[in-house]
Amino acid sequence: MTEDKQQRLEATNPKRSFIVQAPAGSGKTELLTQRFLRLLGLVKAPEHIYALTFTKKAAGEMRARILAALEKAANNTPPTSAHEQLTHQYAQQALEQNMRLQWQLLTQPSRLRIMTIDALCQQLVHTIFTQDKPLTHANIAEKPKPLYLKAVRACLQDALNDDQLKPLVHTLLNHLDGRQDKLIELLSELLARREQWLTAIYANKDCSKAVFEEALALIIAHELTCFTNTLPDDMQKLMHQTCQLLATIEQNPASPSHLFLNWQQFEQIDADIGQSLAHLLLTKDNKVRKQFTHHVGLTKKSGFEEEYVICKKLSQKLLYQLSSLTESLQALERLKNLPKPVYAPAQWHVLQTLLTLLPRLVAHLYVIFNEQNTVDFSALATQATYALGDELEPTDLSLYLDNTIYHLLIDEFQDTSIQQFELLTKLTFGWLPDGDKTLFIVGDPMQSIYRFRQAEVGLFLKVKQQGLGAILPDFLELTCNFRASSTLIDWVNQHFSVIFPQCEDIESGAISYHASVASFNTPDSVIKAYSCSSKEHEAWVISQKVQKLLQQNNQDTIAILVRARTHLRCIIKQLRLDKIDFQGVEIESLAHLNHVQDIWALTQALLMPANRLAWLSVLRSPLAGLDLNDLHVIANFAPQSSIYHALSHITEITELSTQGSLRAAYFFNVISSALTKRYQTNLSHWIGLVFQKLHGLDCYSDKELADIEQFFNLIDKHELDGLLMDWALFEEDLTQLYSKNLTAARLHIMTIHKAKGLEFDSVILPSLGSMAQKDNNPLLRWLKLPTASHDLHILSPIHAPYHDNCSLYNYVAQVAAEKDRFEHQRLLYVAVTRAKKNLYLFDNHQTLRANSFRQLLAAQSFETLDSTLDSSAIHLPKLKRLPCSRYEDSISNPLAAQENGEVVTALKKITINDTKILLYELLIWCTQHNPQTLDDLPWAFINNQLVMLGLKPPQIATSLAFLKQRMHHILLDPIALWIFKPHQKAHTHYKILSFVKQKAVTHCIDRMLIDNQICWLIQFNLEDEATYESASQTLRYYAYLLSSYLSLPIKGGIYYANTQTWRTQDLTGVMVI
């Protein structure tokens, strides 16, 4: 029996609302599953229950667990544990309700409303689209920054063409020291967070300076009150007495302490006195002073000998007591950075400029959205929230949802943003505390680590204390940990009860620690901490540790988790040298991979012949393979000329080795011949042709070629008229692409953010001494101050680089920094709680650094390891190149093979996408020919297609075997055979027409058929079921288009060809959500 068994049973009560705090490893997904199943056993329709998560993965896991429980109950599979017994019981009740009301959940699981909040927003917006036809069926931009940049440039250009707005742009440029690039970047960053500041901009754009300064006065009064409240009465008296005595001794009108002479009572503290106190009691780095000396004005003076002795004693007592008052010190630090009570003229002028331009900037963004029929997630959430109206004037959609949603379950609630919170509040409009509707919120505020996605952990505390709308859910706390050993649990409890703040606060996001209780013990569980002498030493030690762990147990999983990907470079290099397989999740940016850097160097050399560094890089790469001596000779042949010039005189460079001459001559012939064909084809095709003739296909492995293919795809996206139009943007996008090559391995490497929700037997945390990266200063900082009558807003533009720091801007930045500091603590908690048995901590810094994980773990002792590395562990990079014989026969005419006009792809290698396309073509062929056996399929045609892709016979055989295996399983599937066979009415690639912005748009449905007076819309899907939400939305839109002239009931089906999975949904009536 677990310690929190009663709380877990309570949480499934279908008549009560709860907010549940579920720490790491406490089994919250199982709890959500049980609640959902129990509700299914009571509701009149499964659509009355909505379960919302924040990731597709979490939604997929919850759906899979619920369906698995239902299938086990249907098959009478006996449960094997106590918690499974309860799940099984609720699943049986759900199945009974399913049978009574004929839901057919096992064949129509799409009736279960389990989705992400983003997917819900998409559904709401699409419903609005069906009500208002002129609106577009917009796409969602996963990476919307190019849209932001386009909007910024359009806005600035528009303003520069307007006589009234042109001076405003000049004001911002002057404020940023003429840095147009910086202005564009800062404005685009603001657009990404516009939902946070746009309300404040509209609310204050016509407000007077006095209204803004009213907010400043409120801030100052608030901070002074906070400081006063943190001090006991005796400390207030001691501080007041000591400061007055110091001022009496000093008698210096120019000193900050001179103000204390007129400070009659502690309660009369004002901003000037508060700042003087902060400078007196704190050092420059905000530590408590050790003593009062001449640096603060305390010196022995004639006539004040007795006062000096008393002041010295009082100050020592004051400083000693103050050092133990953590909250007082934090409040004192904020007093030190108090803003001035008025806006400086220049600051006010820049703020007025932003108040005028920013609404126009947002308007330009929406113009771009309309032009490209694409929106970002922020716009999607805004439209969804707008679609629900407000409490006094609800929309038809809001009323419909009110009659549809009876039970709302929300997972990972600690990651909710303010915008999402507003949406959830509107979804519960009209709910009554004692009504028949319930709210079930689960989360762990100790694991809130997504501030960069606008998550506000304080919202969890707000609902816990104040409720959501009219619903005040009961608070439950789970304490039992089913993941980690008691050794790890005890260690985490010991350290994080000190690391986390003692008091919780909604505004700052301060979360106190809630201890866990272990459910089992592993005798050999260990926690070790090591200090290494360098990054290279740390990487070598970690590699040795990984090898040992892999040998000790052939089943255990290991994870190396880091805060930033830059911490992995030495480690990954060492693991590869030691030939240790690992599975990485978005850890290697393409921009940092050697083979991608080679093709990028080739691209720069071709497009910028004067770029000597690019030419030398590609000559050193496997594409040419010159050694360093030959490279040095070529570089110094004509130092003031291009490398291309040197290669054109290759016969005159007698110092080159024989191999170097041969390789350089071949390379020059390829490049010079290619330059004559510069604009005969598109850019990626042209570069790919050069790459191929330089034997690139043989220089790199299949996995490396897959990465290079991503590079060529990116070239296609950025090309305009044969040129890369924005080199900086291309390089930025390249850094955001990651290698998709995944190796099945027991060692996993990822960032801590990616590891959230996962667990591993052993966890390794390197570079704990690295400092947290500071955020860039935004163009505008903002802060909301709720008051009894209305909200006030603090708005401050960034200070000019040639001016002193702005106290208001710094104050708001400090508020944000405090939130970051608390999240930094939670990030470490997430990292250590991924471990089940073993935890290994590593650091490569010799001193304790501020804002580092090592600083948080100051109580943990680290064993210093011997820094002497075995010489065999030091690997020098080897020159990778093809044998010289590859260049001897083709030196005279390297491009001869291409002169016959043959179309050459950028890379003549089969990819996964190519295979998927051929599989899709087979599925479409089957709908037209209804094959009965595998031999009926057009394998000769498929073989020809593979040949046209440039495959060699062994590769063709492999691809054919893969396709035949897939089609063998498909032809044994009754659902597939039903899709393929002739029907009363059936069409393949059925086309329907819609009008978007008065333009005709054609949509294509893979298979449309009528069976038993039901119209089926069927799409083939070659991905996994994680794509279900987007594919489902597409079918809903098609059903809406057909419903205007089709009277039959409509159903949708998605056939997952790789797994032979069939997912259906009822599409009758476009208002179904």
C-alpha positions, 0 to 999 in steps of 0.5 A: 500500500502506498502512502498516498493511496487515499489521495489517488482514490479520491482523485478518481471521484467523478463528482469532484474537481481537483488540482493534483500536484504530482512530482516526478515519478509519481505515476500521474499518467496512470492517474489521468487514465483512471480518471478518464476511464471512470468518467467514461463509465458515467457520461452519455457520450465520450465527447463529453470528456476532454483531456488536454496535454501540451505535447503530442507525445503526452497525448499519444501516451494517454490515448494509448494507455486508455485504449490498452486498458479497454482492450485488456478489459475486453479480452479479460486480461487479468491485472498483475498489480494493485493499481492495474486492478483499479484501472481494469475495474474502471475500464470494465465499467467504461466498456459496459457503458460503451455497450449500452450506448453503442459507442463502438470505442474500440473500432472508433477510438477517435471519439476519445477527445484527447489532444494538445491545447494547440490542437484544440485551438486549431479545431476551434479556429477551423470551426470559425472558418466554417462559419465565416467562409471568407476566412482562410484555412490557414497552415501553422508555421512551426518556425515563424521567424521568417514571417516575423522578419518579413513583417518587420521589414515591411513595417519599416519600409512603410513607415519610411515612406510616410512623412509622419512615421519616418521620424519615428524610425529614425528615433529608434535607429538613433537610439540603437546607434544606427544599427538597422540589423539590430532593430530588425532583430529586436522587433522580430523577437518582440513579435514572437511574444506579442501576446504578452505586451500587445494588451499593455500597448493598446491599453496605454497608447493614449495614456499621459506620462502621469499615468505611467509614473503612477505605476512607477510610484506603485512599484517603489511603494510595493518594494519598500513595503516588501522590505519592511515586512521582511524585517522583524521589529528589533531588526528595524530598530537596530538598522535605524539606530546604526544608520543614524549613528553612522551619519552622525559620525560621518557628517558628509553631505556628499555621502549617501548616508547623509540622508539618515540624519533626517530619517526620524522613524523606520516607517518613514523609509522612502526610495532614497533611503532604501537605496542608501541602505542597499548601498550601505549594507551590500557589496557591489556583487550584492553580498552582505558586507563583512563590516563597516569601514572607511569605505562606507564612511565609518572612521575614527573622528575627534569628538566621536570616539564613543559613537565610533565604538558603539557604531562598530558593535551595532554594525557587526550585530546588524550585518550578522543578523542580516546575513541569515535573512534571505528574503530581506537580502533579496528585497534589499537587492531590489531596493538597490535597483529601484527605478527612478519615479519619473521617465527621462525625456529621451526614454519617454520619447522612445517609448512613445515611438514604440507605442505608435509603431508596434500596433502597426508592426502587428498589423503588418504581421497579419497581412503577411499571415493572410498573404501566405495563408499561414499563422503562428501558434500565438495567432492560433490561440488568439483566434481560438480565444476570440472565437469563444467570446466573453462571459457576458456575450458568449458566441454560438461556439462557446454555447455549443462547447458548454453543452458538449464539455462536461469534464475537463482534464488538463495534464502538465498544467504547470506549463500553461501560458497566460494566453492558454489560461485565458482560453481555459477560463473561457471554456469553463464560463458558466460552470457552477461550483456545485454543478455536474461539471468537473475540472481535473488539473494535474501537474508538478510546478517543481518541473516547470521549465518552459518559460521560453515558451511563455509558460507561467508556473505561477498560474498553477499556484493561482488555481490552487489558491483562487480556482479557475473561473467559478471552480475552486478545485480541491488540492491533492498532493501525491508523494510516492515515487515509483521511479527512483531508488530510496537512495536517490529519493533521499538525496534529492529530498536532502538537497532540493529542500534547501535549493528551492525557496521556502515560500511560494509566490505567484508573481515570481514563480517561486515554488517550494520543495515537496518531498517524495517517498520511495516505493522501493530500494535498490541496494547498488544505487549510487550518487557520485560527483567528480571534478575534472581538470578540463572539458577534454578530461571530463569527456574522457572520464565520461566515456570510460564511465559509459563503457563500464556501465554498458558492460555491467548490465546489458539491459540498463539505459544510460542518459547524458543530459545537458543544459546546452548542446554546446556542452556536448561537443567534446563528449560526442567527439570522445564517444565517437573516437571510442566507437560507442554507439549513442542515440541523440535527440536533436543534439547535433546541429547540421552547422556543426557537422564536418560533412555539412561544413564541407558542402557549405564551404563548397557552396561558398567557394562556388558563389564567392570565388574570392573567399579564400577560407572557403576554398582552403576548407573545401580543398582540405575536405574529403572532396579534394583531400589535400594535406596541410603541406600542399595546402600551405603551398597553394595558399602562399603561391599568390597571397594577394589573389584568390585560391582559384587564381592559384589553382589555375596556375597549378602547373607552375606550383612546383613545390606541390607533392605529386598527389597534391598536384593531381588532386588540385588539378582534378578539383580545378577542372571540376570547378572551372567547368561547373562555373561555365554552367552556372545558370543552366539549372537551379542552385541546389542542382548545380552544387549537387552536380559539382559535389557528385563529380568531386566523388562526394557520394563515395566520400561520405557515408549514407547517414552523412549523405542524408544530412547533406540532403537536408542541406540541399533542401534548405538551399532550395528554400532560400534560393531566388534566381540562382542566389542565396538572397539572405546568407545570414538567415540561411546560416541561422536556419542551418543551425536550427536543423538537426541530424535525423540519423538515429541509432538504436542504442542504450546510451541516450544523449539529449538536453534536459528539456528533451528528457522531461518525462523520460527515465533512465537507469543511470543519468550523467550530468556533465558541465555542472559548473557552466554558467546559465546563458543570459537572455538578450536584452529585448527592445521593450520590457513590460510588467503588469501591476494589478490594482483594485480598480484597474491594471497598471503597466510598467513599460521601458524601452531598452537603453541606448548603448551610449547612455548609462543603464536605465534603472527602470529597464534594469528593474524589470529585467531583475524581475525576469531574472528572478523568475529565471533563477527559480526556473534554473533550480527546477531545471536541475530538479528535472535533470536529477529526477530522470535517474532510476538507480544511478546519478553521476555529476561532473564538473570541469571548472576549478572554481565555483561559478555563479548561476551554475548547477554546481553552485546550487549543489554547493553542499555536495562534495566533488571528488577531484580526479587525476588530470593525467590522460593516457597518451593513447586517449589523445587522438589527432584528427586523420585526413579523410580522402579517397585514394589518388587512383580515383583522379588519374583516369578522369583528370582530362574531362571530369564532367564528360559523364554529364554531357549527354544531357542526363538529368542528375539529382543533387544526391543519387542515393535512395532515401526514406522519403523515396521509399515512402513515395513508391509505397504510396504509389503502390497503394494508389495503384491498388485502389485502381486495380484491386490486386489479390496477391503480391505477384499482381503488383507492378514490380517491373514499374517499381524496379524501373523507378528505382533505377531512375533514382540512380540505385545500384543493383544491391540497393534496388534489391534491398528497396524491393525487399522492403516494399514487398514486405510492407505490401505483403502485410497490407494485402493480408489486412481486411481493412486494406482489401476493403479500401482497394475493392470496387464499391457502389461509388469510388474514386481515387485522388478525388478532387474537390474545390474551395475558394481561398481569398477568391482564388480557386484551390484544389484539394485531393482525397486519396480515396472517396467511396460510398459503402452502405450509404455512408460516404468514406473519405480515406487518406493513406498515411506513411508516418506514425500515429503522432500525425493523427491530429493534423491528418484528422483536421484535414479530413474534417475540412474536406468533409465540410467542403463536401457537406454542402452538396452531399446528403449522406453521412460522412466518415473519415478514415486514416490508414497507417500503411507501416503498421496497418492501423485504421483510425476512423472518425464521424465527420457528419456535421461540420460543427462536430469538434 
